[in-house]
């Protein structure tokens, strides 16, 4: 009694567990020793990443309007308060009618609206525009850290690299780069909402649907900041299948038609199909426009 049979002899149950527990502790110890940096809580990593982003790009605060800033801001009547706000949604990013053959056809009304708010607060003083860009980059770096943790990645090093990497210099230092910054911020917000949707599938369908619809809405906002923002729908779909669900199609089909006894929420396959359907509908709606 209390023992297990191993190769013809009875071994005490506690003794049988001991090697496995020792091996597990040894593996954990090796993992800790192999870490270059200690594991920090998410809020600490986000604070570090945001602070580093500000330090790296604060020298851009005293820059002027350059290159495309002149056309998109200084000469763009859509950012002026005397221009009806509905014109933001009729014109492209440069203030030209969308139907015009001379227009660029880049439709980014949310970004233009942010320039309009800047103009209301400080006119054409470049400092305010550059300050918003630096703060947006800091906030996006913090959101990126949360996205790393969502995919089970230690966020410290990736978030610090994201904050300090020179590839972001053009987006942060040029005021028109705000389109990329805003699109990235809403991109990561949409992705984080979808992570909540995937986790909510284990509880109730209304919660899952709410977070999935929030994802679709934020993807739309990201696209209205800059067109590539809509690609977050594809990222969420891939994350759901390969990371959140983490099961092969045969395994999903075996357990997908009915939940396990005592398990709340919809069956796994049905929940996955529902989330993917919302993403597909959102993407299809954008294509129809």
Residue pairs with C-beta under 8 A, 6 or more apart in sequence:
2 12
2 13
3 10
3 11
3 12
3 13
4 10
4 11
4 13
4 16
5 11
6 16
35 154
36 157
37 154
37 156
37 157
39 154
39 156
40 48
40 156
42 145
42 146
42 149
42 155
45 145
45 155
45 156
45 159
46 141
46 142
46 145
46 146
46 159
47 142
48 156
48 159
48 160
49 138
49 141
49 142
49 144
49 145
49 159
49 160
49 162
49 163
50 138
50 139
50 141
50 142
50 163
51 138
52 141
52 160
52 163
52 164
53 134
53 137
53 138
53 140
53 141
53 163
53 164
54 134
54 135
54 138
56 163
56 164
57 133
57 134
57 137
57 168
57 169
57 172
57 173
58 134
60 130
60 133
60 134
60 172
60 173
61 127
61 130
61 131
61 134
62 127
62 130
63 126
63 130
63 173
64 126
65 73
65 74
65 124
65 126
65 129
65 175
66 174
67 174
67 176
68 174
68 176
69 174
69 175
69 176
71 94
71 95
72 93
72 94
72 95
72 112
72 115
72 175
72 176
73 79
73 115
73 124
73 129
73 175
73 176
74 124
75 95
76 94
76 95
76 112
76 115
77 83
77 87
77 95
78 87
78 88
78 91
78 95
78 112
78 116
79 112
79 115
79 116
79 118
79 119
80 116
80 119
81 116
81 119
81 120
85 113
85 116
88 109
88 112
88 113
88 116
89 109
90 97
90 98
91 97
91 98
91 103
91 112
92 98
92 103
92 104
92 105
92 106
92 107
92 108
93 104
93 106
93 107
93 108
93 111
93 112
93 179
94 103
94 104
94 106
96 102
96 103
96 104
97 103
98 105
98 107
106 227
107 224
107 227
108 179
108 224
108 225
108 226
108 227
109 224
110 182
110 221
110 224
110 225
111 178
111 179
111 182
111 225
111 226
114 132
114 178
114 182
115 129
115 175
115 178
118 128
118 129
118 132
121 128
122 128
126 175
129 175
129 178
130 173
130 175
132 178
133 171
133 172
133 173
133 175
133 177
133 178
133 181
134 172
136 178
136 181
136 182
136 185
137 163
137 168
137 171
137 172
137 181
138 163
139 185
140 181
140 184
140 185
140 188
141 159
141 162
141 163
142 159
143 185
143 188
143 189
143 192
144 155
144 158
144 159
144 162
144 188
145 155
145 156
145 158
145 159
146 155
146 188
146 192
147 188
147 191
147 192
148 154
148 155
148 158
148 159
149 155
150 191
150 192
150 195
151 239
151 243
152 243
162 168
170 177
171 177
171 178
171 180
171 181
172 181
179 225
179 226
180 226
182 222
182 225
182 226
183 222
183 223
183 225
183 226
183 228
183 229
184 222
184 229
185 222
186 218
186 219
186 221
186 222
186 225
186 229
187 219
187 222
187 229
187 231
187 232
189 218
190 214
190 215
190 216
190 218
190 219
190 222
190 232
190 236
191 215
191 232
191 235
191 236
191 239
193 211
193 212
193 214
193 215
193 218
194 211
194 212
194 215
194 236
194 239
194 240
194 275
195 239
195 244
196 211
197 208
197 209
197 210
197 211
197 212
197 214
197 215
197 275
198 208
198 239
198 240
198 244
198 245
198 275
199 244
200 207
200 208
200 210
200 211
201 208
201 265
201 266
201 268
201 271
201 272
201 275
202 263
202 264
202 265
203 264
203 265
204 264
204 265
205 265
205 266
205 271
205 274
208 265
208 266
208 271
208 274
208 275
209 274
209 278
212 274
212 275
212 278
212 279
213 278
215 232
215 233
215 236
215 278
215 279
216 233
216 278
216 279
216 281
216 282
218 232
219 229
219 230
219 232
219 233
219 282
220 230
220 282
220 286
221 229
222 229
222 230
222 232
223 229
223 230
223 286
230 283
230 286
233 279
233 282
233 283
234 283
236 279
237 276
237 279
240 272
240 275
240 276
241 272
245 252
245 268
245 272
247 268
252 268
252 269
252 272
253 269
255 267
255 268
255 269
256 267
256 268
256 269
256 270
256 272
257 267
257 269
257 270
258 267
259 265
259 266
259 267
259 268
265 271
266 274
